[in-house]
């Protein structure tokens, strides 16, 4: 006599077959050259968006220039530049950074559209939430770096001024340090999205993340020491502290959106 549970499982499998077959067909339909062509197209679209955003930002370069010179000087030291082209190059680099931040949502969308052909139909439904939350987290990381991270680090460096010793940071070095902080923290804030993707595919679970919290702290500190623009403890703390908070948030993300299993395996 046929077990009703087996019949139910068979029907469930039959329901999933069309979707899996369609996804498999989509993946098999694209050759290696097709994937390269798709990658080229997505990179070109991202580049066009970046150029457009940089062009708009360059239209306001004088306002941005004045704001950032005042911003850098507010946290200690007197900015200088000793090379004739330094001021001009600073304006170009500044508009490039603003353009990159503004184009981030479109770049995230292009990344998702590149990997979408290899996903099932139900997995493609998260494209809008993925782009939205990736952009929000990137903006949050950039905002944190601009309002908290860079000022804390720059005050620390400027605090070594004593009588007879003046802090005169070069414009290009200062801005290079600022870019590393902003982009670095923007990428660090993507941790919940990374954990979301791994949890959805069943690669990690919230229990695994919670159980290995102590090891995660060690890895976070080591990672922060590697990616920080300088080797001081203040810069390390600026990067490590939000990473710890984001790891705790990621545990909650994995708990809510993780793939359910009958038996938890680690």
Order of alpha helices (4+ residues) and beta strands (2+ residues): alpha-alpha-alpha-alpha-alpha-alpha-alpha-alpha-alpha-alpha-alpha-alpha
